[in-house]
Structures are given as C-alpha cells and as structure tokens.
C-alpha cells in the first residue's frame, strides 16, 4: 500500500487532557491520502457529538506511515456470549481469564476497574501471575495506538466492536501479553470483552447502563521486558487483516 497516513483524534471537555480536561472521545484510523479529509471530518464530528458530552478541546494529529514500518496481523477469532446480568458477565469473564491468568491477578483487575475515580486515557498493565500493577502513571496507563483494519476491508459489525476488535488483535499479537479485560466508558454501551488464547470473547452486560466509567487491563508475562511491551503497543503500526 502507498500513501498511507495515521490520523489520531482525542477530545476533552474543560481543556487539554494534560491540564485536567475530562476525556470525551478518542479514535484513530490509518487511511490513504485521498480519505484524509473525510476521515478527519468524521473524527471531529465524533468529538463534538458524543454521549459523554461535547469536546471543547480537540487534537488531531496526522503522520505519514511508511510501508516498511507496518506489521500485518490476522484478526483474532470471535466468540459471542449471552448473559442476563452484570454478575453473570463478570463471572464468565473471570472464568475465561483464569485459563491464562492467576486468580489473584483476575480479582485485582476487577477491583482496579471497579475503583477507578474517572476514565483512564490508556490501559492498566498488570502482572499476570502476581496481580501487581506495572504501569507508572495511574490515570494515563498504556495507550495502544497506530492501528486499523487493512484498506477498505469490512465486516458486519458496529463501530464499537470494530475498534475493539482491531485493538484486541494488536494487543494479542504483542509478545508478553497473555490476556485482556475491557468494558467501554460510553454510558450507553455496556458490552465488554475478554481477549485471550487468540479469541475475542464479546460479553454483554459488563456494566450497568448509564455508567460512564470503563477501562481495560492488559495481563503481562513479565519474562518479557516491560519497556518492549509498551513500545510495541504504543508505537508499532499494525494493520489487521479480516
């Protein structure tokens, strides 16, 4: 592919995130030059018309992407589950995670997400064996970036699921990551997921409707240097093949 660009948006209310602004929306794409204007417009619209509020600070960053810097990764498998309550969903998520993560780490992850005072800008990094939190900035966490699906390839799914699946696929492709737990910070979207063993487990009812707090935890095998894991997640360009 030629002429690709990374375009990233983050929006906040009350000023920039770094100055205490409340996070409203963030999204990114990797697109051809001819699509930049329309994609930028769509991202700005998203920042201005979000269920969490209207951004009064919007940052758009566009960078050229060189083909030799791109890692191509096959999309992980999808398993959709049905549940009737938050309790049932959390029990299912814990059961799935415990195939690759120690019981203590799973419990600590749910505790961390349940006690968040607000939404983090990134993910919690947690030792999969001990449950010890490894990220240094407790409200920034690790921000996965530089990713999208290949070209104009599409699958029948909503925007939430598409973005989550792309992110989960990149995270699962990272050496040293054994699992992920996530639910959305969108108050109108209660679906979350567990990703492990190459499978994206889509789980409804991971929080109550109207709850504006969400987050994600990456479970790490600490035999791999943390610095290398963070660098891959934040800086390596990944395109997901459907």
VEXLUMNU-149237 format. One record per residue (C-alpha): residue number from 0; residue in three letters; x, y negated, z. Coordinates in steps of 0.001 Angstrom, whole numbers, padded with zeros to 6 digits. Example, Ala and Ser with C-alpha at 12.3 -4.5 7.8 and 13.67 -1.06 7.14 Angstrom:
2
SITE   i  aa      c1      c2      c3
SITE   0 ALA  012300  004500  007800
SITE   1 SER  013670  001060  007140
This chain:
242
SITE   i  aa      c1      c2      c3
SITE   0 UNK  000000  000000  000000
SITE   1 UNK  001202 -003511 -000786
SITE   2 UNK  000354 -006937  000582
SITE   3 UNK -000929 -005823  003984
SITE   4 UNK -001413 -008210  006895
SITE   5 UNK -002107 -007724  010579
SITE   6 UNK -004793 -010115  011819
SITE   7 UNK -005484 -010294  015543
SITE   8 UNK -008081 -012305  017439
SITE   9 UNK -008579 -012971  021120
SITE  10 UNK -011217 -015234  022559
SITE  11 UNK -011770 -016570  026067
SITE  12 UNK -014058 -018927  027956
SITE  13 UNK -012548 -021679  030079
SITE  14 UNK -009256 -021945  028228
SITE  15 UNK -006495 -019528  027225
SITE  16 UNK -006165 -016186  028986
SITE  17 UNK -002750 -017239  030318
SITE  18 UNK -004325 -020241  032043
SITE  19 UNK -007123 -018310  033710
SITE  20 UNK -009659 -018198  030890
SITE  21 UNK -012224 -015390  031087
SITE  22 UNK -011758 -012796  028359
SITE  23 UNK -014695 -012694  025939
SITE  24 UNK -013582 -010750  022899
SITE  25 UNK -010559 -009266  021188
SITE  26 UNK -010200 -007383  017927
SITE  27 UNK -007756 -006758  015136
SITE  28 UNK -007520 -005411  011612
SITE  29 UNK -004835 -004531  009085
SITE  30 UNK -006060 -005651  005679
SITE  31 UNK -004971 -006621  002200
SITE  32 UNK -004236 -010277  001476
SITE  33 UNK -007427 -010619 -000564
SITE  34 UNK -009519 -009715  002501
SITE  35 UNK -007847 -012067  004986
SITE  36 UNK -010318 -014943  004752
SITE  37 UNK -013449 -012827  005112
SITE  38 UNK -011991 -010782  007968
SITE  39 UNK -010794 -013918  009789
SITE  40 UNK -014282 -015398  009457
SITE  41 UNK -015857 -012219  010860
SITE  42 UNK -013480 -012193  013833
SITE  43 UNK -014197 -015848  014615
SITE  44 UNK -017941 -015153  014431
SITE  45 UNK -017452 -012287  016868
SITE  46 UNK -015629 -014535  019340
SITE  47 UNK -018385 -017152  019156
SITE  48 UNK -021367 -014776  019327
SITE  49 UNK -020647 -012111  021911
SITE  50 UNK -022873 -010573  024570
SITE  51 UNK -020290 -011650  027179
SITE  52 UNK -020521 -015311  026206
SITE  53 UNK -019175 -017887  023748
SITE  54 UNK -015417 -018323  023440
SITE  55 UNK -014128 -021877  023730
SITE  56 UNK -010565 -020677  023145
SITE  57 UNK -009926 -018562  020042
SITE  58 UNK -006470 -017454  018969
SITE  59 UNK -005957 -015927  015526
SITE  60 UNK -002556 -014511  014583
SITE  61 UNK -001665 -013205  011127
SITE  62 UNK  001558 -011345  010313
SITE  63 UNK  002747 -009607  007168
SITE  64 UNK  003093 -005832  007516
SITE  65 UNK  005871 -004005  005681
SITE  66 UNK  005070 -000549  004355
SITE  67 UNK  008253  000972  005757
SITE  68 UNK  007141 -000024  009273
SITE  69 UNK  003791  001806  009107
SITE  70 UNK  003152  005153  010793
SITE  71 UNK  000266  007113  009238
SITE  72 UNK -001671  009264  011714
SITE  73 UNK -004587  011654  011145
SITE  74 UNK -007729  010806  013106
SITE  75 UNK -008310  012979  016147
SITE  76 UNK -011348  015256  016314
SITE  77 UNK -014682  014015  017703
SITE  78 UNK -016858  015773  020267
SITE  79 UNK -020102  014003  021213
SITE  80 UNK -021635  014804  024598
SITE  81 UNK -025094  014138  026051
SITE  82 UNK -025672  013202  029685
SITE  83 UNK -028519  011758  031738
SITE  84 UNK -026738  009629  034351
SITE  85 UNK -023521  007843  035276
SITE  86 UNK -022844  010515  037901
SITE  87 UNK -023143  013319  035352
SITE  88 UNK -020964  011432  032868
SITE  89 UNK -018204  010829  035398
SITE  90 UNK -018252  014459  036471
SITE  91 UNK -017903  015535  032838
SITE  92 UNK -015073  013072  032201
SITE  93 UNK -013190  014305  035260
SITE  94 UNK -013597  017924  034192
SITE  95 UNK -012236  017159  030717
SITE  96 UNK -009264  015207  032034
SITE  97 UNK -008266  017837  034563
SITE  98 UNK -007168  020111  031715
SITE  99 UNK -004124  017829  031288
SITE 100 UNK -004066  015504  034320
SITE 101 UNK -003654  016259  038022
SITE 102 UNK -006790  015981  040169
SITE 103 UNK -005302  013150  042250
SITE 104 UNK -004484  011117  039142
SITE 105 UNK -008008  011544  037765
SITE 106 UNK -009558  010403  041048
SITE 107 UNK -007160  007449  041275
SITE 108 UNK -008089  006387  037746
SITE 109 UNK -011795  006247  038553
SITE 110 UNK -011024  004363  041760
SITE 111 UNK -008888  001805  039903
SITE 112 UNK -011541  001166  037246
SITE 113 UNK -014309  001048  039838
SITE 114 UNK -012498 -001600  041889
SITE 115 UNK -011452 -003966  039102
SITE 116 UNK -012269 -007581  040102
SITE 117 UNK -012574 -008502  036430
SITE 118 UNK -011685 -007210  033000
SITE 119 UNK -008049 -006496  032256
SITE 120 UNK -006556 -007571  028927
SITE 121 UNK -004963 -004152  028479
SITE 122 UNK -004877 -000660  029940
SITE 123 UNK -003691  000790  033218
SITE 124 UNK -000667  003069  032833
SITE 125 UNK -000781  005940  035337
SITE 126 UNK  001496  008868  036169
SITE 127 UNK -000473  011961  035122
SITE 128 UNK  000993  014016  037962
SITE 129 UNK  001047  011667  040953
SITE 130 UNK -001644  009104  040101
SITE 131 UNK  000793  006258  040756
SITE 132 UNK  000142  003149  038688
SITE 133 UNK  003096  002305  036437
SITE 134 UNK  002201 -000990  034711
SITE 135 UNK  003678 -004116  036273
SITE 136 UNK  001043 -006795  035582
SITE 137 UNK -002137 -005600  037307
SITE 138 UNK -004512 -007712  035183
SITE 139 UNK -002702 -007562  031847
SITE 140 UNK -001790 -003889  031728
SITE 141 UNK -000556 -002417  028444
SITE 142 UNK -002147 -003862  025304
SITE 143 UNK -002417 -001455  022386
SITE 144 UNK -002040 -003384  019146
SITE 145 UNK -001149 -003179  015440
SITE 146 UNK -003614 -000513  014268
SITE 147 UNK -006510  000074  011904
SITE 148 UNK -008005  002712  009630
SITE 149 UNK -006443  003205  006201
SITE 150 UNK -007671  000910  003449
SITE 151 UNK -011407  000865  002878
SITE 152 UNK -011985  004366  004198
SITE 153 UNK -015158  004514  006284
SITE 154 UNK -017112  006921  008434
SITE 155 UNK -020709  006695  009570
SITE 156 UNK -020339  005046  012990
SITE 157 UNK -020867  001718  014740
SITE 158 UNK -018116 -000873  015218
SITE 159 UNK -017599  000066  018878
SITE 160 UNK -016951  003703  018027
SITE 161 UNK -014754  002919  015014
SITE 162 UNK -012485  000653  017031
SITE 163 UNK -012355  003065  019967
SITE 164 UNK -011522  005994  017693
SITE 165 UNK -008706  004119  015958
SITE 166 UNK -007254  003054  019306
SITE 167 UNK -007627  006507  020865
SITE 168 UNK -005940  008098  017852
SITE 169 UNK -002952  005769  018130
SITE 170 UNK -002697  006397  021872
SITE 171 UNK -002942  010180  021429
SITE 172 UNK -000154  010001  018832
SITE 173 UNK  002203  008365  021339
SITE 174 UNK  004818  010759  022768
SITE 175 UNK  004376  010851  026540
SITE 176 UNK  000628  010087  026661
SITE 177 UNK -001399  013122  027736
SITE 178 UNK -004858  011601  028172
SITE 179 UNK -007046  008512  028229
SITE 180 UNK -010158  007402  030114
SITE 181 UNK -012192  004421  028913
SITE 182 UNK -015501  002630  029080
SITE 183 UNK -016451 -000654  027459
SITE 184 UNK -016546 -004097  029068
SITE 185 UNK -019515 -005002  026856
SITE 186 UNK -022530 -005287  029214
SITE 187 UNK -024841 -003923  026504
SITE 188 UNK -022709 -000880  025657
SITE 189 UNK -022493  001945  028188
SITE 190 UNK -020678  004569  026114
SITE 191 UNK -017158  005575  027093
SITE 192 UNK -014766  008347  026245
SITE 193 UNK -012049  010723  027283
SITE 194 UNK -009263  011489  024811
SITE 195 UNK -007017  014482  025392
SITE 196 UNK -005719  017547  023578
SITE 197 UNK -006288  015805  020252
SITE 198 UNK -010031  015303  020833
SITE 199 UNK -012088  012130  021300
SITE 200 UNK -014881  013045  023731
SITE 201 UNK -017638  010442  023328
SITE 202 UNK -019680  010225  026544
SITE 203 UNK -022818  008093  027127
SITE 204 UNK -023806  006524  030460
SITE 205 UNK -020274  005854  031695
SITE 206 UNK -021589  002754  033487
SITE 207 UNK -024918  001092  034219
SITE 208 UNK -026493 -001122  031543
SITE 209 UNK -025645 -004777  032191
SITE 210 UNK -022351 -004049  033946
SITE 211 UNK -019758 -006421  032402
SITE 212 UNK -016719 -004581  033767
SITE 213 UNK -014855 -001978  031742
SITE 214 UNK -011334 -000726  031328
SITE 215 UNK -009056  002082  030279
SITE 216 UNK -006367  004255  031804
SITE 217 UNK -003526  005972  029946
SITE 218 UNK -002136  009034  031699
SITE 219 UNK  001609  009400  031208
SITE 220 UNK  004080  012254  031393
SITE 221 UNK  006985  010405  032997
SITE 222 UNK  009586  012643  031342
SITE 223 UNK  009305  010117  028515
SITE 224 UNK  010816  006646  029239
SITE 225 UNK  008017  004198  030059
SITE 226 UNK  009692  001450  028038
SITE 227 UNK  009485  003592  024874
SITE 228 UNK  005813  004398  025506
SITE 229 UNK  004896  000734  025966
SITE 230 UNK  006886 -000310  022896
SITE 231 UNK  005078  002245  020717
SITE 232 UNK  001636  001262  021999
SITE 233 UNK  002155 -002480  021723
SITE 234 UNK  004400 -002833  018673
SITE 235 UNK  004316  000166  016302
SITE 236 UNK  001993 -000322  013326
SITE 237 UNK -000342  002658  012918
SITE 238 UNK -002870  003318  010169
SITE 239 UNK -005362  006076  010889
SITE 240 UNK -006374  008457  008107
SITE 241 UNK -010007  009558  008397
